[in-house]
């Protein structure tokens, strides 16, 4: 471990003067965004009509964040650094936006926000204003990969960006409010997965300004010793920059930040020259400055600077109260805008020189627009991994094991741009074939027994940590900076990241549909396995397929759900998802053995269409059917196929059309896809007046939600998970939720008019089979052999 670097030379007086002036310009712009709709440079006395009618925004963390940014600029210039900045403190976008504008990159992207008085006015007017931009680091914000509302994800996003980016330093401002969240607490451990040889560096800067919206923050109210011990316990070397005197704080920040940068360089130089990936103690900074620093000290007899009242808008009635208006004017004039901007309203040249140029500007760093750096994956031909299917429904295979061999080759061909993420479940999910190419990333302590199947390696590319939050954050940071991957997790626990999925989907929707300058990024691909129908040993708590409902709430422009019925379909879907851009792709596939139905060529055609008739499982011979048997999901498909076999045996003249759904969104009308289902296509598949028995992987209401505007919706009868389950055999679990083969056959008898009387005896037999199956499960602990080993009889 390299020795601590000492940097004793503070800023020279002239450099200090310029840096402070630049910081004042940042703060002036931050206040102007919140308050002004006219008179942007205060070239006349401030009047009520210059104030926005609705004052929205967050001032409290802005001065501290700008302090970080300004001093990063100094070191970028001095050491030619490649720096990405992640702003964690909630809605503190004014600081990021101000720095983007002063660097000139904002005007390059948005020419109407030019670097003059007219452009500055438009820059102010758009902020937190209808038709403008939000008060957080939205996708419209250059230099950002992190939405300000994503509280708790800043550190995991930062590490995700640093993985496989050896020259990148990610400086992440961590809000002391967000530091109270569970995702943030686990994300500190990301340093155990950062390889100093091949990865970049993350410099966390915990910004303690003491308050949230109207409450103290926990880490700001513990002792220095306790906080230092916490950060040391997380594995960091903490440095403290504390105070409220700007001149003193500039010197402290300059020396401390430079010390950290030089330590990072020393760590990396040692690791890379010696080939030593031993986990170092990375530096981090605790920046303690007042909430709303340099703002009004007091308003109406109440403390503002250094209190929760500085969090959002410190003075709320400037347009209607002369005293308040004067407070705002004095506050803004304290930054001396007349000394910062020239007659045209442009930042004076000597201050412009403090910002880096080109892509070294933080706001213009291409990693924050990751699609610019995206390289296409080198993919093997997925057909080479096909399961041989000589006859449908006769062969069993492990779908995720088949997928794993394909993914292993994907990994081998893309050893700097593809990772697999999962919470301690890669082996459990039958993906362990990947380990033949790359093992699990681990730079923490090793023990001798790890060599016996532990699959640990500092150079591993499988990311495992028992925190879905951190994994998802890493993955998002990785794809947002242009790389590729796949996350696998248990279906019952993917809900842990519901809100993270929501935020990411919203980010890419905005970027894809409204922001032309953001280049397309690799899709975020999720494999949902260990599914509800095979959680017979873990029981009710692990049985929840409702993540699909969450996904369908998002725009069909950016999300897809795939339910491949067998291994060959899974391969086809996985290849498609890895090639796609600007989507969240959710693939649901069980890890246990399942019947295989389609050859690879058939699987490709079926998955391309997304919905299709399986002729081999149909009995209508192209005629008008008596009933449509539809299904989506591997277990639902198997039970539906078995139900058809029962019905064929007992009612040879029954005309059944069998329809399987792979792409769930194809059920929606007006889906934008070259193979989407038009209303006419839907009608031809599902008929216009006959019963449709739809056996579904998840909650039945979801199919109704997707098809409610379709013809014949009143005749679509969906079976799905009914919140019933415990420690059950697979068939018993299906029975108590009525998605099993016997209940499906009964449903057909009940809904096809001509079977209601002639099918009475068969119906009674089916009920008996249900009773006997449950009895056998409770007596023997497994399903009958004829169920476990069932194959299509045709």
Secondary structure, DSSP 8 states (H G I E B T S, - for coil): ------------HHHHHHHHHHHHHHHHHHHHHHHBSS-TT--S---GGGB-SS-----TTHHHHHHHHHHHHHHHHHHT-EEEEEE-STT-HHHHHHHHHHHTHHHHHSTTS-SSHHHHHHHHHHBTSTTSB-SS--TTSTT--S-TT-TT-HHHHHHHHHTT-TTEEEEEEEETTGGGSHHHHHHGGGGGG--TTTS-EEEEEEEE-SBSSSSB-SGGGS-HHHHHHHHHHTTEEEEEEE-S-HHHHHHHHHHHHHHHHHHHHHHHHHHHHHT------EEEEEEE--TTTTS-SEETTEE-TTSGGGSS-S-S-TTT-HHHHHHHHHHHHTT-HHHHB-TTS-B-HHHHTTS--GGGSGGG-GGGGGGGT--------GGGG----SSTTSEEEEHHHHHHHHHHHHHHH-TTTEEEEESS-TTTTT-GGGGGT--EE--S---GGGGTT--EETT--EEE-S-HHHHHHHHHHHHHTT-EEEEEEEGGGGGGGHHHHHHHHHHHHHHHHH-TTS---B-EEEEEES-GGG-TTT-GGG---THHHHHHTS-TTTEEEE--SSHHHHHHHHHHHHH-BS-EEEEE--SSEEEE---HHHHHHHHHHSEEE-GGG--STTS--SEEEEEESHHHHHHHHHHHHHHHHH-TT--EEEEEESBGGGGSTT--STT---HHHHHHHH-SSSEEEEEESS-HHHHHHHHTTSTTGGGEEEE---S--SS--HHHHHHHTT-SHHHHHHHHHHHSTTHHHHTHHHHHHHHHHHHHHHHHHHHHSS--HHHHT-----
